């Protein structure tokens, strides 16, 4: 999934026109970047394991 998202971020795809006032390739790269950030955050939150230290932060 990471490889697919990173490959989609590279602005070499032949996308023509304008989306939301931006060149289509830039809007596509921006959208994929936001999707990649969301995916990375989701994976991190799902996989993160706390050490179970109930003593609080180290002094």
Residue frames as qw, qx, qy, qz and C-alpha x, y, z in Angstrom:
[[0.000, 0.886, 0.464, 0.000, 0.00, 0.00, 0.00],
 [0.315, -0.776, 0.099, 0.538, 2.84, 2.37, 0.83],
 [0.392, -0.127, 0.598, 0.688, 4.49, 1.79, -2.55],
 [0.191, 0.615, 0.677, 0.356, 1.21, 2.44, -4.35],
 [0.134, -0.932, -0.289, 0.174, 0.59, 5.69, -2.48],
 [0.374, -0.631, 0.290, 0.615, 4.14, 6.91, -2.96],
 [0.370, 0.119, 0.676, 0.626, 4.03, 6.06, -6.68],
 [0.106, 0.770, 0.594, 0.210, 0.75, 7.96, -7.02],
 [0.255, -0.860, -0.126, 0.424, 2.27, 11.05, -5.36],
 [0.422, -0.261, 0.438, 0.750, 4.92, 11.48, -8.05],
 [0.409, 0.695, 0.189, -0.560, 3.58, 14.06, -10.52],
 [0.085, -0.329, 0.740, 0.581, 4.44, 12.14, -13.70],
 [0.366, 0.404, 0.838, -0.024, 0.98, 10.81, -14.49],
 [0.074, 0.149, 0.455, 0.875, -0.58, 12.33, -17.64],
 [0.013, -0.681, -0.687, 0.255, -3.52, 14.09, -16.01],
 [0.178, 0.301, 0.280, 0.894, -4.81, 17.10, -17.92],
 [0.272, -0.723, -0.456, -0.441, -7.06, 19.98, -16.91],
 [0.008, -0.382, 0.442, -0.812, -7.71, 21.84, -13.69],
 [0.541, -0.491, -0.682, -0.015, -9.33, 20.63, -10.46],
 [0.441, -0.790, -0.333, 0.264, -10.39, 23.12, -7.77],
 [0.095, 0.989, -0.112, -0.026, -8.34, 25.85, -9.47],
 [0.418, -0.618, 0.623, 0.234, -5.12, 23.81, -9.46],
 [0.453, 0.410, -0.702, -0.364, -3.50, 21.87, -12.26],
 [0.914, -0.146, -0.173, -0.337, -4.98, 18.36, -12.16],
 [0.757, 0.191, -0.535, 0.324, -1.61, 16.71, -11.50],
 [0.087, 0.356, -0.513, 0.776, -1.03, 18.96, -8.47],
 [0.651, -0.277, 0.147, -0.691, -4.52, 18.39, -7.05],
 [0.930, 0.008, -0.346, -0.123, -4.10, 14.63, -7.55],
 [0.569, 0.264, -0.574, 0.526, -0.69, 14.61, -5.85],
 [0.199, -0.359, 0.403, -0.818, -2.07, 16.67, -2.96],
 [0.813, -0.198, -0.041, -0.546, -5.05, 14.36, -2.54],
 [0.884, 0.081, -0.446, 0.117, -2.84, 11.27, -2.56],
 [0.295, 0.365, -0.550, 0.691, -0.54, 12.93, -0.04],
 [0.494, -0.326, 0.288, -0.753, -3.49, 13.55, 2.30],
 [0.930, -0.063, -0.201, -0.300, -4.64, 9.95, 1.79],
 [0.710, 0.243, -0.551, 0.366, -1.14, 8.64, 2.55],
 [0.020, -0.385, 0.508, -0.770, -0.98, 10.72, 5.72],
 [0.724, -0.238, 0.123, -0.636, -4.34, 9.39, 6.84],
 [0.928, 0.073, -0.359, -0.069, -3.32, 5.81, 6.07],
 [0.490, 0.323, -0.593, 0.551, -0.04, 6.17, 7.98],
 [0.299, -0.353, 0.415, -0.783, -1.89, 7.68, 10.97],
 [0.867, -0.132, -0.065, -0.475, -4.46, 4.85, 10.90],
 [0.842, 0.167, -0.485, 0.168, -1.76, 2.16, 10.73],
 [0.239, 0.374, -0.571, 0.691, 0.17, 3.81, 13.56],
 [0.499, -0.307, 0.306, -0.750, -2.87, 4.11, 15.81],
 [0.929, -0.044, -0.172, -0.325, -3.94, 0.50, 15.13],
 [0.844, 0.192, -0.424, 0.266, -0.48, -1.00, 15.63],
 [0.048, 0.624, -0.462, 0.628, 0.81, 1.17, 18.48],
 [0.764, -0.381, -0.516, 0.076, 1.34, -0.81, 21.65],
 [0.244, -0.823, 0.281, -0.429, 1.83, 1.01, 24.91],
 [0.368, 0.354, -0.797, 0.323, 4.39, -0.50, 27.25],
 [0.665, -0.503, -0.533, -0.145, 1.81, -0.80, 30.02],
 [0.407, 0.038, -0.473, 0.780, 3.86, 1.31, 32.43],
 [0.305, -0.776, -0.501, -0.233, 1.31, 2.58, 34.97],
 [0.556, -0.447, -0.271, 0.647, 3.86, 4.52, 37.00],
 [0.122, 0.956, 0.130, -0.235, 3.51, 7.63, 34.87],
 [0.567, 0.767, -0.201, 0.221, 6.20, 9.52, 32.99],
 [0.798, -0.082, -0.252, 0.541, 9.83, 9.04, 33.92],
 [0.258, -0.953, -0.073, 0.144, 11.21, 11.75, 36.16]]
